[in-house]
Amino acid sequence: MKAFILAAGMGTRLSSLNLNLPKPLIRIKGKPLILWNIEKLRDSGIKDIVINIFHKGELIKEFLGDGSEYGVKIQYSEEEELLGTGGGIGNSLDLLGKGVFLLISADVWTDLDLNKVALKESKSAHLVLKNNPKDYPEGDLSLQDGLVKDSAEAVRLTFSGIALIDTCLFKGMEAKRYGLWESVLKPACSEDLVTGSLYEGSIFNVNTPEDVEKLDALLNEG
């Protein structure tokens, strides 16, 4: 299985920290955020990685190289313009090939065991969900009998940025720029093709300087 790391974003809410660096290279406990994920993927047995890049992407390439220093193989999907979370993946299908890949956002830090994330044979995606953060109480979606739904009538949860996705969901997409949820996952949910699981361990989406401070303090305590 291959992994896809979303790393093309601008990271505007971290502007005070990433004036000279792209968001994935901001250091947490002395280590660039994206490297935490690469090492986690490697230790989970996933060593073939595709990374999409845009904002200061040359610095990510310069730091990570071909991945051999870290025991993985890295290929880059360079975007001339931001293509969105869905378009970034769709633009990389030649590198990903056919079948299921593991998606992780470069701004995520988690203690989740990636080997426990599984996709049922009859489904096309599995999303790792988390409880809603205080600043986002409305959540993204709901989980009903193990299926992900876009419903306001059930308890809503937040997508963590970690998922298993079959590339078949991108078949026939003609647009170049589009979102992963609205254009890809939401239509699949309406056909009961997307499962989900709530993870109540540590999942940090690093979006603000305060998030960096909290995660850095947590890891230094450990």
C-alpha positions in Angstrom: 0.0 0.0 0.0 1.1 3.6 -0.8 0.5 6.7 1.4 -0.4 10.1 0.3 0.6 13.1 2.4 -1.3 16.4 1.8 1.3 19.1 2.1 0.4 21.7 -0.5 -1.5 24.1 1.7 -0.5 27.7 2.6 -0.9 27.3 6.4 -2.2 30.9 6.7 -3.2 30.5 10.3 0.4 29.8 11.2 1.7 32.8 9.4 3.8 34.0 12.3 5.7 30.7 12.3 6.0 29.9 8.7 7.2 33.1 7.1 10.3 31.2 5.8 9.1 27.6 6.0 6.1 25.7 4.6 3.8 24.4 7.4 5.0 20.8 7.2 8.5 21.8 8.1 7.5 23.6 11.3 9.3 21.8 14.1 7.5 19.9 16.9 9.9 18.8 19.7 12.7 19.6 17.3 11.4 17.5 14.4 9.6 18.8 11.3 5.9 17.9 11.5 5.9 16.0 8.3 8.8 13.8 9.4 6.7 12.6 12.4 4.3 11.3 9.8 6.9 9.8 7.5 8.5 7.9 10.3 5.1 6.7 11.5 4.2 5.4 8.1 7.6 3.7 7.8 7.2 2.0 11.2 3.7 0.9 10.1 5.2 -0.8 7.0 4.2 1.8 4.5 7.3 2.9 2.7 6.1 4.1 -0.6 4.9 7.7 -0.2 3.5 10.4 -2.5 3.5 14.0 -1.3 1.8 16.9 -3.0 3.5 20.3 -2.7 2.9 23.9 -3.6 3.7 26.6 -1.1 7.5 26.6 -0.6 7.4 23.0 -1.8 11.0 23.2 -2.9 12.0 23.4 0.7 10.1 20.2 1.5 11.8 18.4 -1.4 15.2 19.7 -0.3 14.7 18.5 3.3 13.2 15.1 2.5 14.9 14.3 -0.8 13.9 10.9 -2.2 13.2 9.6 1.3 16.1 7.1 1.4 17.6 8.8 4.4 14.4 8.0 6.3 13.9 4.4 5.0 11.2 5.3 2.6 10.6 6.1 -1.1 9.1 9.6 -1.8 7.6 10.9 -5.0 6.4 14.4 -5.3 3.3 15.7 -7.1 4.0 19.4 -7.7 1.1 21.7 -8.2 1.3 24.9 -10.2 -1.8 26.1 -8.5 -3.6 24.9 -5.4 -5.9 22.1 -6.5 -7.7 21.4 -3.3 -7.6 18.3 -1.1 -9.5 16.2 -3.7 -7.8 17.7 -6.8 -4.4 17.2 -5.2 -5.0 13.5 -5.0 -6.7 13.3 -8.4 -3.7 15.0 -9.9 -1.5 12.3 -8.4 -3.2 9.1 -9.5 -0.4 8.2 -11.9 1.9 8.1 -8.9 -0.6 6.4 -6.6 -1.6 3.7 -9.1 -4.8 1.7 -8.7 -6.2 0.5 -5.4 -6.3 1.6 -1.8 -3.9 4.2 -0.3 -3.6 5.7 3.1 -4.2 9.4 3.3 -2.7 11.6 6.0 -2.6 15.4 6.2 0.9 16.8 6.8 -0.5 18.9 9.7 -1.7 15.9 11.7 0.1 14.4 14.7 -1.4 11.2 16.2 -0.6 8.2 18.4 -3.0 6.1 16.4 -1.7 2.7 15.3 -2.1 3.0 11.5 -2.1 -0.8 11.2 -5.5 -0.8 13.0 -7.1 1.3 10.3 -8.9 -1.1 7.9 -11.1 -0.9 4.9 -13.9 -3.4 4.4 -13.9 -5.3 1.1 -17.2 -3.9 -0.1 -16.4 -0.3 0.8 -14.4 2.5 -0.9 -13.2 4.6 2.0 -12.7 4.5 5.7 -12.3 7.7 7.7 -10.7 8.1 11.1 -12.9 10.6 13.1 -12.3 12.5 16.3 -14.5 14.3 18.8 -15.1 17.9 17.8 -12.6 20.5 19.1 -14.0 23.3 21.2 -13.6 25.8 18.3 -15.4 23.6 15.9 -18.5 22.2 17.8 -20.6 21.6 14.7 -18.3 18.9 13.3 -18.0 17.6 9.8 -20.2 14.6 9.5 -22.0 11.9 11.5 -21.3 8.2 12.1 -24.3 5.8 12.0 -23.9 2.1 12.4 -20.3 2.4 11.2 -21.2 4.3 8.1 -20.3 8.0 7.5 -23.2 10.2 6.8 -23.8 13.9 6.1 -26.5 14.2 8.6 -27.5 16.9 11.1 -29.8 14.6 12.9 -27.1 12.5 14.5 -24.1 13.2 16.7 -21.5 14.9 14.5 -17.8 14.3 14.5 -14.7 15.8 12.9 -12.6 14.2 10.2 -9.1 13.8 11.5 -7.3 14.0 8.1 -6.5 10.2 8.2 -8.3 7.8 5.9 -8.0 4.7 3.6 -9.4 5.5 0.2 -9.7 3.5 -3.0 -8.6 5.4 -6.1 -11.8 4.2 -7.8 -13.6 7.1 -6.2 -11.7 9.5 -8.4 -12.6 7.8 -11.6 -14.4 10.1 -14.0 -13.6 13.3 -12.2 -13.2 16.0 -14.9 -12.5 19.0 -12.7 -9.0 19.9 -11.9 -9.6 21.6 -8.6 -12.0 20.3 -6.0 -12.5 19.3 -2.4 -12.1 15.8 -1.1 -15.3 15.8 1.0 -17.8 17.6 -1.2 -16.7 16.1 -4.6 -15.5 12.7 -3.6 -16.4 11.4 -0.2 -19.9 12.9 0.2 -21.3 11.3 -3.0 -19.8 8.0 -1.9 -21.4 8.4 1.6 -24.8 8.7 -0.1 -24.2 5.2 -1.6 -23.1 3.7 1.8 -19.5 3.2 0.5 -17.7 5.1 3.4 -17.2 3.7 6.8 -15.7 5.4 9.8 -14.4 4.9 13.3 -14.0 7.3 16.2 -10.5 7.5 17.7 -10.4 8.9 21.2 -6.6 8.9 21.6 -4.4 11.8 20.6 -5.0 13.4 17.2 -3.7 17.0 16.8 -4.5 19.0 13.7 -1.8 21.7 13.9 -3.4 24.9 12.5 -2.3 27.7 14.8 0.7 28.8 16.8 -1.2 27.8 19.9 -1.6 24.3 18.5 2.2 24.1 18.0 2.8 25.2 21.6 0.3 22.6 23.0 1.7 19.7 21.0 5.3 20.6 21.7 4.6 20.8 25.4 2.7 17.5 25.4 5.6 15.7 23.6 8.2 17.2 25.8 6.3 16.1 28.9 6.3 12.5 27.5 
